[in-house]
Amino acid sequence: MSKLVQPHGGGSLKPLLVPEIERRDELKRAGALKKVPMTSRETSDVIMLAMGAYTPLDGFMGKADWEGVCSGMKMTDGLFWPIPITLSATKELADSIQADEEVALVDAETGEIMAVMQVSEKYEIDKAFECQHVYRTTDPAHPGVQKVMAQGQVNLAGRVSCLSEGEYPEKYKGLYLRPAESRAVFAEKGWSKVAAFQTRNPMHRSHEHLAKIAVEVTDGVFIHQVLGKLKDGDIPAETRTKAIGAMIDNYFVPGTVIQAGYPIEMRYGGPREALIHALIRQNFGCSHLIVGRDHAGVGDYYGPFDAQHIFDTLWPGALETQALKIDITFFCKKCYGMATAKTCPHGKEDQVNISGTKQREMLSKGEHIPPEFSRPEVVAILRDYYASLGK
């Protein structure tokens, strides 16, 4: 009998998507409301609210919750939450919105009405305060800091009723799983201990090794890839899915791994983002999140194991899903296989260090990728993708 972790907050899942039978009338009504354009990150957050991945939130955060989350990772009711979920607007637009007014939230890139929000609060924030606490830097070169600094002057808070999940359900049919659906799949398999593996890259040998360690100590692994917007140069989800599928089909025991995707947009927040990845996976039914080297990091903003150490700072009961902490992985020529610093006694001269960045560089230059680095079936799919870029 499967006994999965409870959704975050201890209650039931809280998807905010309006039932399909009511959606057409709600969309028609929303068309007459004042429109608030959303960035890609805000649109992604609306879809995460729609599917229940941000359970138990019921909308965008007010000022007290924003401040508590930034400074102490805690909302005013005591709920653990590591990264603020907020919606911004220009001062001119915010000034035109009345207290308790309903507004339509619109994807600025597509023009689609995504949700209706009843505005309960309007407030200005100290953007540098948010960046320093959440990202540990105010460097404008950091992609997460860039997003915060580019926000409108005023944040709008309130309950949200979601009217769309955008293109994701159709574009990623079979891959796009909502938390209720992943939980049903795990229960059907009889899984209780499930390790999530977060990825925005095709999986090389180090990733494969991390997942296989997790398979040994849990019932199965949930390879859960980012479908939202990425950095320039990252490999698109369609190619990633094929490459990960080839790895699973050829190098994992059938029935031990599930591949899926979700619509989050990366913030590159390192330790804080590792925590929200774990919180989200708790809602999806996962008992563990695999946390390796520099999880959700970018550049040199975070130490290689900062994302592991931050889990040790949480108070009892903050989070049910735990970090499955794994050391740096590499191929050892003397061990003649994948290893970690905890299992391999040999020196750096015998280690083949593997990284997604290095793999992308090698592929873009058409260089040979050795089997110690990545599986040939995976490399073939990636080579086809890079070849298509030159056409």
Disulfide bonds with the S-S distance in Angstrom:
none
